[in-house]
Amino acid sequence: MTTAELNKKKLALIAWINTLSDERTIDFLESIKSSGSNGDWWDELSISQQKSIRTGIDDIKKGDVISRSEFWNSLKDG
């Protein structure tokens, strides 16, 4: 990945973070930042968070996914 591509990803993440209003998500991101290189961030996750991530990975492996636009449309319709 080029420096320009990396910077573009960083800016996209910053823009996304600025739109967040869910305190739990913000706290989670802050905990990742705070953990730094003091070990594996995975170990800092709750069992529930680890299970949720594993479930998501299993869904991806099975092809049980939807597009980004389908996801956002489902929120609008909900």
Summary of the structure (lengths in Angstrom):
residues: 78
radius of gyration: 15.4
end to end distance: 37.4
largest distance: 42.2
contacts: 131
relative contact order: 0.05
helix: 77%
strand: 0%
